[in-house]
């Protein structure tokens, strides 16, 4: 097993909203002429500039969009204000409509292309017989299906003809390190994976690689964007992604979407262990040369502003069951199976 690369100077643990919040705020300021509000315990409080105006407040929701909407009554200064709600992907808007009952005209989607322009000359996926680097960037944790990435990469390399492919995982440990290390050591490899710890939010892209291909098979209920994948696409990398959440909006040459139905169901407790299920690598190998869906011009529509009293009228009975819980805890009781099924259908959609 190759040694883990030492930490670099930029070792601050960064989160996706560290990058997304200023980008979204800048775009909305250029579009509307106003600052925006990003509700959430780890983000800014209500901006003082917005307290003395009567204009609608642009509320930008990230991965916890569903939880925040269920707690809209806790938003400060909101009862006498109108708001315009923004999310980061079409799948999030579908959840707002089908699960939470908010009509889609009240939910705006910030175009992915205005935050990270996708390179029109993105590379196609390399031939599987050639040398290339398969790269994961993110947290090494089960809820991001990092264990499934490792098992898929191992199977591709040893069973499905990708014998010259190298594997790299770049990110930070936030899960069970012992389980991940045990799994990595037990898996068969032609060339063992390389782990690069806590590269900065942009520094990880500067590592010298051979024909890099990004892979992320996460099916988290909070996967509304995927910053590292957006960075990789902006650099022209091809990608292999779960057909889920914000990844569904990643399109163009060199993009392969794996049906989320093949991937571990989110929201269910599971142990990190060896698996003899090769459906995912088999599907990838069979569809490797499949061309991505073409880039299309994004149709931008501003959401209709609404008052808090209007938002309350859209509340579904399910809101009371899930209001005070984290999104991953919504679906673990039998009386919430319907909510889970609605969320999966909306966030995952159907594979095309």
C-alpha positions, 0 to 999 in steps of 0.5 A, spaced: 500 500 500 502 506 498 503 511 503 498 517 505 501 523 502 503 529 507 498 534 509 500 541 505 500 548 507 493 549 506 490 544 511 484 548 513 478 544 513 473 547 508 466 546 506 462 547 500 458 553 502 465 556 503 466 557 496 458 557 494 456 562 498 460 568 495 459 566 488 451 565 489 451 572 493 455 575 487 451 573 482 444 575 485 447 582 487 449 583 480 442 580 478 438 583 483 442 589 486 441 586 493 445 582 498 442 575 499 441 571 506 443 564 507 440 561 513 443 555 517 447 555 523 454 555 519 452 561 515 451 568 516 446 571 520 441 575 517 444 581 513 443 588 517 443 591 510 436 587 509 433 589 515 431 596 513 428 595 507 421 592 504 424 589 498 423 581 497 429 577 501 433 573 496 433 566 500 439 561 498 438 554 500 444 549 500 444 542 501 439 543 507 434 546 503 428 541 505 430 542 513 430 550 512 424 550 509 421 546 514 423 551 519 421 557 515 417 560 521 424 560 525 427 565 520 428 572 523 425 578 521 421 574 516 413 574 518 413 581 515 417 580 509 416 577 502 422 572 500 424 569 494 427 562 494 433 559 491 436 552 490 442 550 487 439 544 482 433 542 479 432 536 483 432 540 489 426 544 486 422 537 484 423 535 492 420 542 494 414 541 489 413 533 490 415 532 498 414 539 501 408 542 496 411 548 494 409 550 487 415 550 482 414 557 480 416 559 487 422 556 487 428 559 483 434 555 481 441 558 480 444 556 474 450 551 475 453 555 469 454 562 472 457 559 478 462 554 475 462 555 467 463 548 464 468 547 459 465 547 452 472 542 450 471 537 456 475 531 454 471 525 453 472 519 457 479 515 456 479 508 453 479 503 458 486 500 456 490 506 457 493 509 463 489 514 466 487 517 474 481 515 477 480 521 482 475 522 488 475 528 491 471 529 498 470 527 505 472 519 506 465 517 509 460 512 508 454 517 507 458 520 501 459 512 499 466 513 499 467 505 500 463 504 494 468 508 490 473 504 493 470 497 491 468 500 484 475 502 483 478 496 485 473 491 481 474 496 475 482 495 475 482 487 477 476 485 473 473 489 468 479 491 464 481 497 467 488 494 469 492 501 467 488 505 471 491 509 477 486 510 483 487 517 487 482 519 493 483 526 495 480 529 501 479 529 509 477 523 514 471 524 517 468 517 518 471 511 521 478 511 519 479 504 521 474 501 517 476 505 511 483 502 512 481 495 513 477 495 507 482 498 502 487 493 505 482 487 504 480 489 496 484 487 491 489 492 487 493 492 481 496 498 483 494 500 490 490 507 491 494 513 493 490 518 499 492 525 499 489 528 505 486 535 506 488 539 499 485 546 499 479 547 495 483 549 489 490 546 490 487 539 489 486 540 482 494 542 481 496 535 482 500 532 476 496 527 473 495 523 467 488 524 464 484 525 470 477 522 471 473 524 477 468 519 480 463 520 485 457 515 487 454 519 493 447 518 494 446 523 500 440 527 501 444 533 501 448 532 494 445 539 491 451 541 487 458 538 488 463 543 488 469 538 487 465 536 481 464 543 478 471 544 479 473 538 475 468 540 469 471 547 469 478 544 468 475 540 462 475 533 466 470 527 464 466 525 470 463 518 472 457 520 477 451 518 480 444 520 477 442 524 483 441 531 486 445 536 483 450 531 479 444 530 474 445 537 472 452 536 470 452 534 462 456 535 456 461 531 453 465 526 458 459 525 463 457 518 465 451 518 469 450 511 473 443 509 475 442 511 482 438 505 483 444 501 483 447 504 488 446 504 496 440 507 498 441 513 502 439 514 509 439 507 511 445 505 516 450 500 513 456 497 515 463 499 511 464 492 508 467 488 502 461 486 497 461 481 492 456 485 488 459 488 481 453 491 478 456 498 479 462 496 475 459 492 470 454 497 468 460 502 468 464 498 464 459 496 459 457 504 458 464 507 458 464 509 451 457 512 452 457 519 450 454 524 455 448 528 454 449 535 450 450 542 453 444 546 452 442 553 454 440 554 461 433 557 461 433 562 467 427 563 471 426 568 477 422 565 482 415 569 484 416 572 491 411 570 496 410 571 504 411 567 510 403 566 510 403 564 503 409 559 504 405 556 510 399 554 506 403 550 502 405 546 508 404 538 508 402 534 513 409 530 513 412 537 515 410 536 522 414 529 522 420 531 519 421 539 522 425 538 528 430 532 525 436 532 520 434 530 513 438 523 514 433 521 520 427 523 516 426 516 513 428 511 518 421 509 521 416 505 518 411 511 518 416 515 513 417 510 508 412 514 503 416 521 504 422 517 503 420 514 496 417 521 494 424 524 496 428 519 492 423 519 486 424 527 486 432 527 487 434 521 483 429 522 477 429 516 472 435 514 468 436 516 461 
